[in-house]
Amino acid sequence: MPKASVKRLIECKKNDLINLVLDIEKYPEFVPFCYDAKIHKNEDEKDTQKIIADLTIGKGLFKDTYKSDVIFNKKEDSIYVKNIEGPLNHLSNNWKFTEKEKATEITFDIDFEIKNKFLNSLMIVSFQYGLEKIADAFQKRAEELFKKP
């Protein structure tokens, strides 16, 4: 299973970055390999926010949609995502947000396995590169939206 982790320090407020990650329907505007996003359910509770969403991801001819369960833990400033259905045997990713002096440190860990063994083998080869591209996209989007003049 491909596993990877990326850490970034972004000059933005923690809550702005959390809201950026939770704004799933905007992912196709800036996230590489993301073609469509749809939220089916969004429940805001006292200590958590629970979202059920579809993402259509891929590259070239290979595109597929998977459904995820997204849980934002407000006390821990973390977001946990796991797949519910789709082309993945397994998906779990964690976002952790830590406020620093004038920035926020984001840690993003992902672990997944695609049902199609051939595609899974291809992903292992280019996975860290793809994750870095996605992290770059989130950082660039945050800087465009929240950077102070």
C-alpha positions in Angstrom: 0.0 0.0 0.0 1.3 3.4 -0.8 2.0 5.5 2.3 3.4 9.0 2.5 3.5 12.0 4.6 4.1 15.7 3.9 4.6 18.6 6.2 4.3 22.3 5.3 4.5 25.6 7.1 2.0 28.0 5.5 1.7 31.7 6.4 -2.0 31.6 7.1 -4.3 31.3 10.1 -5.1 27.8 11.2 -8.9 28.2 10.9 -8.5 29.5 7.3 -6.5 26.4 6.4 -9.0 24.0 8.1 -11.9 25.6 6.2 -9.9 25.4 2.9 -9.5 21.6 3.4 -13.2 21.2 4.4 -14.4 23.1 1.3 -14.3 19.9 -0.6 -16.6 21.0 -3.5 -13.9 23.6 -4.5 -11.2 20.9 -4.9 -11.6 20.6 -8.7 -10.7 24.3 -9.0 -7.1 23.8 -7.7 -6.3 20.2 -6.7 -4.4 18.2 -9.4 -6.0 15.0 -10.5 -9.4 16.0 -9.1 -12.2 16.3 -11.6 -15.3 16.6 -9.5 -16.4 16.8 -5.9 -19.8 16.5 -4.3 -20.9 16.7 -0.7 -23.8 14.3 0.3 -24.0 15.1 4.0 -22.5 17.8 6.2 -23.3 17.7 9.9 -21.8 20.2 12.3 -21.9 19.0 15.9 -20.3 20.4 19.1 -16.9 18.9 18.8 -16.9 17.4 15.3 -18.0 18.1 11.8 -18.9 15.1 9.7 -19.0 15.1 5.9 -19.8 12.4 3.4 -18.4 13.4 0.0 -17.5 12.0 -3.4 -14.3 12.8 -5.2 -13.6 12.0 -8.8 -9.9 11.6 -9.3 -7.5 10.3 -11.9 -5.1 11.0 -14.7 -5.6 10.6 -18.4 -8.0 7.7 -19.1 -8.0 6.5 -15.5 -10.7 8.3 -13.6 -12.9 7.0 -10.8 -15.1 8.3 -8.0 -14.8 7.3 -4.4 -17.0 8.2 -1.4 -15.3 9.2 1.8 -16.2 9.8 5.4 -14.6 13.0 6.6 -14.4 13.9 10.3 -13.1 17.2 11.6 -12.2 17.0 15.3 -12.5 20.6 16.5 -10.7 20.0 19.8 -7.6 18.4 18.1 -7.6 20.6 15.0 -7.4 17.4 12.9 -9.3 16.0 9.9 -9.5 12.2 9.4 -10.7 10.8 6.1 -11.5 7.1 5.3 -13.1 5.6 2.1 -16.6 4.2 2.2 -16.9 2.9 -1.3 -15.3 3.1 -4.8 -12.1 1.9 -6.4 -10.1 1.7 -3.2 -9.6 -1.2 -0.9 -8.4 1.1 1.8 -7.9 4.9 2.3 -7.1 6.8 5.4 -5.6 10.2 5.6 -5.0 12.6 8.4 -4.6 16.3 8.4 -3.1 17.9 11.5 -3.0 21.7 11.9 -0.6 23.4 14.4 -0.5 27.1 14.8 3.1 28.5 14.9 4.1 32.2 15.3 2.8 33.7 12.1 2.0 30.5 10.2 0.3 27.1 10.5 2.1 23.8 10.2 0.1 21.2 8.3 1.0 17.6 8.5 -0.8 15.3 5.9 -0.4 11.5 6.2 -2.0 9.2 3.6 -2.3 5.4 3.3 -4.3 3.7 0.6 -4.6 0.8 -1.7 -6.4 0.7 -5.1 -8.4 -2.4 -5.9 -6.9 -2.6 -9.3 -3.4 -4.2 -8.7 -1.9 -2.8 -11.9 -3.0 0.8 -11.0 -1.8 0.3 -7.5 1.6 -0.7 -8.7 1.8 2.4 -10.9 0.7 4.7 -8.0 3.5 3.3 -5.8 6.1 4.6 -8.2 4.8 8.2 -8.5 2.9 8.6 -5.3 5.3 10.9 -3.3 5.5 13.2 -6.4 1.7 13.3 -6.7 1.3 14.0 -3.0 3.9 16.9 -3.2 1.9 18.3 -6.2 -1.3 18.2 -4.1 0.4 19.8 -1.1 1.8 22.5 -3.4 -1.8 23.2 -4.7 -3.2 23.6 -1.2 -0.4 25.9 -0.2 -0.7 28.0 -3.4 -4.5 28.2 -2.9 -4.2 29.2 0.7 -1.6 31.9 -0.2 -3.9 33.3 -2.9 -7.0 33.4 -0.6 -5.5 34.4 2.7 -2.2 36.2 2.2 -2.2 39.6 3.7 -1.3 42.5 1.3 
